[in-house]
Amino acid sequence: MKRLSKQMGISLVEILVALVISVFLLGGIVQVYLGNKTTFAFTSALAEVQENGRFALDTMGQDLRLTNQWGCVSFDPDDTDNINDALSTSYDPDFYDFLGEEAIEGTDGGAGPDTLIIRGGKPGQTNVRAPFTAATVNTLTANKIRTLSAGDIILVARCGENDLAIEAEADIVEIDSVDNLDTAFTVITLDSNKSQQYQNDAMILELQTVTYSIGTGASGQPALFRQEFDAAAQELVEGVESMQVLYGIDTDLVKDQFANQYVPADEVPDFVDVVSVRIMLLLRSIDDFVTETPQKYTYNDTTTTPTDRRLRQVFTTTITLRNRIGSS
């Protein structure tokens, strides 16, 4: 009968060797984990910054392309007799005076962020339809539209042949109420009377004054804010540290509607000559310690080394003011 040998156990040397091997394996695992964590944090921050930058420029671009949008009405800032301003005098003219204020303007923040103010129409419009109401009746019937609501400012414009007996081609009025109960049309009650009886050659366009600025967001991060009229500014994109705006002006004696130079707001002789806008945004990641060392960046011709380790990226775009280029 074969006798089993006794189990003698593991020697101290073998234990030490196993521990050393385990330490190397554990160190490798930790190194891979930390590397993956750093890579994930960096790629997430990069995606976040790029998405925020694209969204900010897309939103600003949409508003800028509607600058000076007056539908079918010709607008001459030096002669606005063809447009009747029926808004109450209680409105703050800095925000609600579309005839006396510039369609685009801004302030130069110097080393700090700039601000940008845009005036014009909103996307979409509708047409007046029967029954047509007299000038003394403060209602309009329009093709179905659900974007209008009480308090909105609209431009009602006659788009057909000009009637020489009526100087005004359009009215700027406030909406008192909107009735969308009928499935085929919308009834709009105005805050004041119209200058004339509008018929089915007339259009209705909602107007807006939009201000873009940089401030501190709800999370304590710098952010891009968008403000309509004099309402409270709304945080649009967080992580926007600065905004610089240059205005492309047509300086030719015979205007060809192309920018000859780009200058900051305080160097624009007359904002009527602005035909395009160049925007530069500096965005940073929300989280710190994304990069291994502080990341140098160049913004507005200045190179800066920050004290934090956030990821930063500069976004630049040039937008043509379509309604300026297309005007005669």
C-alpha positions as CSV (number, residue, x, y, z in Angstrom):
1,M,0.0,0.0,0.0
2,K,1.4,3.4,-1.1
3,R,1.8,5.9,1.7
4,L,1.0,9.6,1.1
5,S,3.7,12.2,1.7
6,K,3.1,14.9,4.3
7,Q,2.1,18.4,3.2
8,M,5.0,20.6,4.3
9,G,3.3,24.1,3.5
10,I,4.6,27.2,1.7
11,S,8.0,28.6,2.6
12,L,8.5,32.3,3.5
13,V,10.5,32.8,0.3
14,E,7.6,31.6,-1.8
15,I,5.2,34.0,0.0
16,L,7.6,36.9,-0.6
17,V,7.9,36.1,-4.3
18,A,4.1,35.8,-4.6
19,L,3.7,39.2,-2.8
20,V,6.2,40.9,-5.1
21,I,4.4,39.5,-8.2
22,S,1.0,40.6,-6.8
23,V,2.3,44.1,-6.2
24,F,3.6,44.4,-9.8
25,L,0.2,43.1,-11.1
26,L,-1.8,45.4,-8.8
27,G,0.4,48.3,-9.8
28,G,-0.2,47.6,-13.5
29,I,-4.0,47.4,-12.9
30,V,-4.0,50.7,-11.0
31,Q,-1.9,52.3,-13.7
32,V,-4.3,51.1,-16.4
33,Y,-7.3,52.3,-14.4
34,L,-5.7,55.8,-13.8
35,G,-4.8,56.1,-17.4
36,N,-8.3,55.1,-18.6
37,K,-9.8,57.5,-16.0
38,T,-7.6,60.4,-17.2
39,T,-8.4,59.6,-20.9
40,F,-12.1,59.4,-20.1
41,A,-12.1,62.7,-18.2
42,F,-10.2,64.4,-21.1
43,T,-12.4,63.1,-23.9
44,S,-15.6,63.9,-21.9
45,A,-14.4,67.4,-21.3
46,L,-13.4,67.8,-25.0
47,A,-16.7,66.6,-26.2
48,E,-18.5,68.9,-23.7
49,V,-16.5,72.0,-24.7
50,Q,-17.0,71.3,-28.4
51,E,-20.7,70.7,-28.1
52,N,-21.2,73.8,-26.0
53,G,-19.2,75.9,-28.5
54,R,-21.1,74.6,-31.5
55,F,-24.5,75.2,-29.8
56,A,-23.5,78.7,-28.7
57,L,-22.4,79.8,-32.2
58,D,-25.4,78.1,-33.9
59,T,-27.9,79.9,-31.6
60,M,-26.1,83.3,-32.0
61,G,-25.9,82.7,-35.8
62,Q,-29.6,82.2,-36.1
63,D,-30.4,85.5,-34.3
64,L,-27.7,87.3,-36.3
65,R,-29.0,86.1,-39.6
66,L,-32.4,87.6,-38.7
67,T,-30.9,91.0,-37.9
68,N,-32.7,93.8,-39.6
69,Q,-35.4,91.4,-40.7
70,W,-38.5,93.4,-41.8
71,G,-40.3,90.9,-44.0
72,C,-41.6,92.6,-47.1
73,V,-41.2,96.1,-45.8
74,S,-38.3,98.3,-46.9
75,F,-36.6,99.8,-43.8
76,D,-34.6,103.0,-44.0
77,P,-33.3,104.1,-40.6
78,D,-33.1,107.7,-41.8
79,D,-36.7,107.7,-43.0
80,T,-39.1,105.4,-41.1
81,D,-42.4,107.2,-42.0
82,N,-43.5,104.0,-43.8
83,I,-43.7,102.1,-40.5
84,N,-46.2,103.2,-37.7
85,D,-44.9,102.5,-34.2
86,A,-48.0,101.9,-32.1
87,L,-46.2,100.7,-29.0
88,S,-46.9,102.4,-25.7
89,T,-44.5,105.1,-24.6
90,S,-44.1,103.2,-21.3
91,Y,-41.7,100.7,-23.1
92,D,-38.0,101.1,-22.5
93,P,-36.8,102.5,-25.8
94,D,-33.4,100.7,-25.3
95,F,-35.2,97.4,-25.9
96,Y,-38.4,98.2,-27.7
97,D,-37.6,101.1,-30.1
98,F,-37.0,99.3,-33.4
99,L,-37.2,102.4,-35.5
100,G,-34.8,104.7,-33.5
101,E,-32.3,102.1,-32.3
102,E,-29.7,100.3,-34.4
103,A,-30.5,96.8,-35.7
104,I,-27.2,95.6,-34.4
105,E,-24.8,97.2,-31.9
106,G,-22.7,96.2,-28.9
107,T,-20.2,97.3,-26.3
108,D,-16.5,96.8,-26.2
109,G,-15.4,95.2,-23.0
110,G,-11.7,95.8,-23.6
111,A,-9.8,93.0,-21.9
112,G,-13.1,91.7,-20.6
113,P,-16.0,90.2,-22.5
114,D,-18.1,92.2,-25.0
115,T,-21.9,92.4,-25.3
116,L,-23.9,92.1,-28.5
117,I,-27.4,93.5,-29.2
118,I,-29.5,92.2,-32.1
119,R,-32.9,93.6,-33.4
120,G,-35.1,92.0,-36.0
121,G,-37.7,89.3,-36.7
122,K,-38.0,85.8,-35.3
123,P,-38.1,82.7,-37.5
124,G,-41.4,82.1,-39.2
125,Q,-44.3,84.3,-40.2
126,T,-48.0,84.1,-41.1
127,N,-50.4,85.9,-43.3
128,V,-53.6,87.9,-42.6
129,R,-56.8,86.3,-43.8
130,A,-60.5,87.1,-44.0
131,P,-62.5,88.4,-42.2
132,F,-60.6,91.6,-42.6
133,T,-61.1,94.2,-39.8
134,A,-61.2,98.0,-40.1
135,A,-58.4,100.1,-38.7
136,T,-60.5,101.1,-35.7
137,V,-61.0,97.4,-34.8
138,N,-58.0,96.0,-32.8
139,T,-58.2,92.4,-34.1
140,L,-56.5,90.5,-36.9
141,T,-57.4,87.0,-38.3
142,A,-54.4,85.1,-39.5
143,N,-53.5,81.7,-40.9
144,K,-52.9,79.2,-38.1
145,I,-49.8,80.0,-36.0
146,R,-49.1,78.8,-32.5
147,T,-45.8,80.6,-31.8
148,L,-47.5,83.9,-30.8
149,S,-48.7,84.8,-27.4
150,A,-49.9,87.7,-25.3
151,G,-47.2,90.3,-24.8
152,D,-45.3,89.6,-28.0
153,I,-44.4,92.4,-30.3
154,I,-45.3,92.0,-34.0
155,L,-44.8,93.8,-37.3
156,V,-48.0,93.7,-39.5
157,A,-47.0,94.7,-43.0
158,R,-48.8,95.3,-46.3
159,C,-46.9,93.4,-49.0
160,G,-49.0,94.3,-52.1
161,E,-49.2,97.5,-54.1
162,N,-48.6,100.6,-52.0
163,D,-51.7,102.7,-51.6
164,L,-50.5,106.4,-51.8
165,A,-53.4,107.5,-49.6
166,I,-51.9,105.5,-46.7
167,E,-48.3,106.4,-45.9
168,A,-47.7,103.6,-43.5
169,E,-46.9,100.2,-44.9
170,A,-46.7,98.5,-41.6
171,D,-47.5,98.7,-37.9
172,I,-45.5,97.7,-34.8
173,V,-47.9,96.6,-32.2
174,E,-48.2,94.5,-29.0
175,I,-50.4,91.4,-28.8
176,D,-53.1,91.6,-26.1
177,S,-54.4,88.0,-26.5
178,V,-54.3,85.1,-28.9
179,D,-57.2,82.8,-29.7
180,N,-56.1,79.4,-31.2
181,L,-59.4,77.6,-30.6
182,D,-60.3,77.3,-34.2
183,T,-58.3,74.6,-36.1
184,A,-58.1,76.7,-39.3
185,F,-57.1,80.2,-38.2
186,T,-55.8,82.3,-35.3
187,V,-57.5,85.5,-34.0
188,I,-55.1,88.1,-32.6
189,T,-56.3,90.9,-30.4
190,L,-54.0,93.9,-30.4
191,D,-53.2,96.3,-27.6
192,S,-53.9,99.3,-29.9
193,N,-55.6,100.1,-33.2
194,K,-54.0,99.6,-36.6
195,S,-53.1,102.2,-39.1
196,Q,-55.3,100.6,-41.8
197,Q,-57.4,97.6,-42.8
198,Y,-55.0,94.8,-43.7
199,Q,-56.0,92.2,-46.2
200,N,-54.6,88.9,-47.5
201,D,-51.5,90.5,-49.0
202,A,-50.4,91.4,-45.4
203,M,-47.9,89.4,-43.3
204,I,-47.3,89.1,-39.5
205,L,-43.8,88.8,-38.2
206,E,-42.8,88.6,-34.5
207,L,-40.0,91.0,-33.5
208,Q,-37.3,90.6,-30.9
209,T,-34.4,92.4,-29.3
210,V,-31.8,90.0,-28.1
211,T,-28.8,90.8,-25.9
212,Y,-25.8,88.4,-25.5
213,S,-23.5,88.8,-22.6
214,I,-21.1,86.8,-20.3
215,G,-22.0,86.4,-16.6
216,T,-21.8,83.9,-13.8
217,G,-24.2,80.9,-14.1
218,A,-26.3,79.1,-11.6
219,S,-23.4,76.6,-10.9
220,G,-20.9,79.4,-10.3
221,Q,-19.3,78.8,-13.7
222,P,-18.9,81.6,-16.3
223,A,-21.7,81.3,-18.9
224,L,-23.1,82.9,-22.0
225,F,-26.5,84.6,-21.4
226,R,-29.3,85.4,-23.8
227,Q,-31.8,88.1,-22.9
228,E,-35.0,88.9,-24.9
229,F,-36.1,92.5,-24.6
230,D,-35.8,93.6,-20.9
231,A,-36.8,90.2,-19.4
232,A,-34.3,88.4,-17.1
233,A,-31.3,87.1,-19.0
234,Q,-31.4,83.3,-19.4
235,E,-28.2,81.2,-19.1
236,L,-27.6,79.7,-22.5
237,V,-24.3,77.8,-22.3
238,E,-22.1,77.3,-19.2
239,G,-18.3,77.3,-19.4
240,V,-18.1,80.4,-21.7
241,E,-15.3,82.5,-20.2
242,S,-15.3,85.4,-22.7
243,M,-16.8,86.7,-25.9
244,Q,-15.1,89.1,-28.3
245,V,-17.1,90.6,-31.2
246,L,-15.7,92.4,-34.3
247,Y,-17.9,94.2,-36.7
248,G,-17.4,94.0,-40.4
249,I,-18.0,97.5,-41.9
250,D,-18.5,98.5,-45.5
251,T,-16.3,101.7,-45.8
252,D,-16.5,102.1,-49.6
253,L,-17.9,105.4,-50.8
254,V,-20.1,103.4,-53.2
255,K,-21.4,100.7,-50.9
256,D,-20.8,97.2,-52.3
257,Q,-22.2,95.5,-49.1
258,F,-18.9,93.7,-48.4
259,A,-16.8,94.2,-45.2
260,N,-13.6,96.1,-45.8
261,Q,-12.4,95.8,-42.2
262,Y,-13.3,94.3,-38.8
263,V,-13.3,96.6,-35.8
264,P,-14.5,96.4,-32.1
265,A,-17.7,98.2,-31.1
266,D,-16.1,101.4,-30.0
267,E,-14.4,101.8,-33.4
268,V,-17.5,101.5,-35.5
269,P,-18.3,104.9,-37.0
270,D,-21.9,104.0,-37.8
271,F,-23.6,100.6,-37.1
272,V,-25.7,101.1,-40.2
273,D,-22.5,100.2,-42.2
274,V,-22.1,96.8,-40.4
275,V,-22.6,94.0,-42.9
276,S,-21.1,91.0,-41.0
277,V,-20.0,90.0,-37.5
278,R,-17.0,88.0,-36.3
279,I,-17.5,86.3,-33.0
280,M,-14.8,84.7,-30.8
281,L,-15.8,82.6,-27.8
282,L,-13.4,81.2,-25.1
283,L,-14.9,78.0,-23.6
284,R,-13.5,75.9,-20.7
285,S,-14.4,72.6,-19.2
286,I,-16.6,72.5,-16.2
287,D,-14.3,70.1,-14.3
288,D,-10.8,71.0,-13.2
289,F,-7.8,68.7,-13.3
290,V,-8.6,67.5,-16.8
291,T,-5.2,68.1,-18.3
292,E,-1.9,66.9,-16.7
293,T,-0.5,70.4,-16.6
294,P,-1.9,73.9,-17.0
295,Q,-2.9,74.3,-20.7
296,K,-1.6,77.4,-22.5
297,Y,-4.1,79.0,-24.8
298,T,-4.2,82.0,-27.2
299,Y,-7.2,84.1,-27.2
300,N,-7.6,87.6,-28.8
301,D,-3.9,87.6,-29.8
302,T,-2.9,87.0,-26.2
303,T,-1.3,83.8,-24.9
304,T,-2.2,82.9,-21.3
305,T,-1.1,80.1,-18.9
306,P,-3.9,79.6,-16.4
307,T,-3.5,78.5,-12.8
308,D,-6.0,75.6,-13.1
309,R,-5.9,72.4,-15.2
310,R,-9.1,72.9,-17.2
311,L,-9.4,72.2,-20.9
312,R,-9.9,75.4,-23.0
313,Q,-10.8,75.9,-26.6
314,V,-11.5,79.0,-28.8
315,F,-14.4,79.0,-31.2
316,T,-14.6,81.6,-34.0
317,T,-17.1,82.3,-36.8
318,T,-18.0,85.1,-39.2
319,I,-21.7,85.6,-40.0
320,T,-23.0,87.8,-42.8
321,L,-26.1,89.9,-42.0
322,R,-28.3,88.6,-44.8
323,N,-30.8,91.4,-44.6
324,R,-28.0,94.0,-44.9
325,I,-26.3,92.3,-47.8
326,G,-29.6,91.8,-49.6
327,S,-30.8,95.4,-49.2
328,S,-30.3,97.9,-51.9
